């Protein structure tokens, strides 16, 4: 940690410049307005001249403050911070050159520096090619998705300002952060210092800086915008490769950088091509290379955008809306989509787990690709970890072993029944999980009875025999396939209870 960063950290803490304090200071209405890039409500709430108000106005709201107020909030630091490129000043006023804001996490308060937010109060959205994004919705989504089990080595691929690395540092002994953007690496080092953690920060494109190394966890929010790769490139969103090639390359290469049991997680866009199902196309990315171990995968498509909406989103993000050549850029982008046969763009999560190669986990890789647009529990990281654990446990059980387990209904499962009012029997029975993906599955009376009786006392074979006596003959083979699905989806748990 540099001495300047150490003293800045102390000044931020002394001023009470933390997420909770600032949130209370400006209030929910001003926070919502800031989310719409409007600062006036926040400025009205921070007129008192206290150190925390000054820092909030200067950094969060990007307003100029008096040199006197800045010196009071950052005693003895203003000139040095100006020299370091963090602030700028005239004789009477001080302004921010980077965004530095408090960030609340489950583990407490962090500070995150990034480039200034464009477009505040109707200002220009244009940014430089090396612009470093701050705490974006995508960054938050990836943080919530990430598996948080303690690990030895973690890789933040394309770190940006280092938000994911800050999270990784809470449960990884060694964090490597890479980026091709030197400004991003400077801000990542600054954020490490401000939060009292250490990263191994390396410059380079994608996996080049870590060639030959293995990790227990890899996370990445790559520059995934699907475009013709022409015109000005914004490094934080444009890879320089056409289409979704960058995402495909990352997905194909991640397994070769994972330790046995290691997890790779990608937040991404992908092209939905005419005449090809999205899951069929992405499944081809999971074909194993001949020189690496197998890999389980769970890919979830969360959203689909039509092409005009997608182009408008990213042209506006680049500050092109209203520019003289906006219509031409719009037309060129749509024409390119036509030329390459893309009909829509998908967005979602790609989770990979490298399998062990010691012979203890036999059977084919499990690849699950699904569309899920409904609400899920956040953070979802525990469910991602549990998904892969369940997949492994089910794969290890042949039919005899499965019949010998003593299943239990997961504690978050509820049963819902539907039917006409006054009917003697329901027309539909649904088991619904309250946690994780919050899945729901229609079941018949046999499976409903199995779920109700599964308390870990009787083996699956005993349960099916008892239900057969009550409800009639049970097709055991068919029920075993259904039970495997219920275990894989978290409705039933087997634990270590074997008959």
Buried (B, 14 or more C-beta within 10 A) or exposed (E): BEEBBEBBBEBBEEBBBBBEBBBEBBBEEBBEBBEEBBBEBBBEBBEEBBBBBBBBBBBBBBBBBEBEBBBBBBEEBBEBBBEBEBBEBEEEBBBBBBBBBBBEEEEEBBBBBBBBBBBBEEEEBBBEEBBBBBBBEBBBBBBBBBBBBEBEBBBBBBBBBBBBBBBBBBBBEBBBBBBBBEBBBBBBBBBBBBBEBEBBBBEEEBBEBBEEEBBBBBBBBBBBBBBBBEBEBBBBBBBEBBBBBBBBBBBBBBBBBBBBBBBBBBBBBBBBBEEEEBBEBBBEBBEEEEEBBBBBBBBBBBEBBEBEEBBBEBBBBBBBEEEEEBEEBBEBBBEBBEEBEBBBBBBBBBBBBBBEEEEEBEEEBBBBBEBBEEEBBEBBBBBBBBBBEBBBBBBEBEEEEBBBBBBBBBEBBEBEEEEEEEEEEBEEBBBBBEBBBBBEBEBEBBBBBBBEBBEEEBBBBBBBBBBBEEEEEBEBEEBBEBBBEBBBBBBBBBEEBEE
